[in-house]
Amino acid sequence: MSIIIGTDKGWTEAVIDENCNYDRFYLAAVVLEKDFHIEFSYKLDDFDSLYWEFTYKGSELMLHYNIYFGVSIFPKAFKLATSEDNERVIEIGELIFNKLNKN
């Protein structure tokens, strides 16, 4: 199992876990808060999706969960994201993935 990096939508998306439940999303959120001292600036919890905004190294990113697609991170600005935003997605995505899969 490894992180999946996608760019086909016009921005970078790091899929941390494709087949998971809410628990993996909340574990990723805890890793961001505890290990990287991230504070979520906005949380939208819908029936089948969660969107939590945060800033990492100056880039505004989104921790996302969907019952069909799993847990991912992408830039809040989508197609308007800078190359730095997209690089930060990969960086923090890999760090979270590695923390969640230590064993």
N, C-alpha and C positions, 0 to 999 in steps of 0.2 A: 504494500500500500504506500502510495506517495502522493504528495500534493499535486494538484492539476492546475496548470496555468493556462488560461484562455485569453485570447485577444480578438476573437472573431466578432465581438459586438462593437468594436471601436474603442474599447478601453480594456485594461487588464483586470482579470478576475482570478483570484486564487481560491480554488475549491479545496477546503481543508478536509472535508469528509462528505462524500456523496451519499452514502447510505446510513442515515443516522436518525436519531430522535432529538427531541428538545434538550435532553441531557447534554449532548455533545456541544450544542450551542452555548448553554450556560457554562459548561466547563471552559470553553474558549473565552467567554466573557470574563470569567474569574482569572484566567491566565493574563488577559490584558490588564485587568485591574490590579492584581497582586504583583505580577512579575514585571510589568512594564509601566505601572503607575498611571494607567489610562483612566480617564473619567469620561463616561458617556454623556454627550451633550444633549442628545435627544433619543427617545425610544418610542418606536411605533410597533405595537404588538397587534397583529391581525389574526384572523382565524387560522390561516395556514402559513403565514409568513411573519418574521420578526425583522425589523430594520433598526439597528442601533448605531448612531453616529458617534464618531470619536476623531480626535486629532492625534496623529503620530508624526513626530518630527516635522511639524508644520503642514502636513497634508491632511485634508479632511477625507476620512474614509468611512466605510460602512461595513459593519459586521451584519451579515444577513443569514437568515435561516428560512428554508422553505421545505415543506414536507415532501416535496417531489425532487428537489435538487440538493438538499443538504445544507451544509454550512460553508459560507464563502465570505470573502472580503473583496470589495471593489471601491474605486474612488467615488465620492459623493457627486462629483461633477460629471460623471459618465464620460461622454465623448469630448467634453471640454477639459478633461483632466490633463495636467501637465505630464511631461515624461517623468519628472520627480515623483508625482503622485502615483503613477503606475509602477515605478521602481519600489516605492514604499509598500505598495500592495504585496509585491512578491516578497520583500524583506520580512514584513511582519507576518505574512501568511506562512512562510517557512518556519519562522520562530515559533509561532503558535502550534503548527503541525508537529514540530519536533518535541515541544513540551507535552503535547497531548499523547504522543506515541512513544514516550520513553518507557521501555520495558525490555 
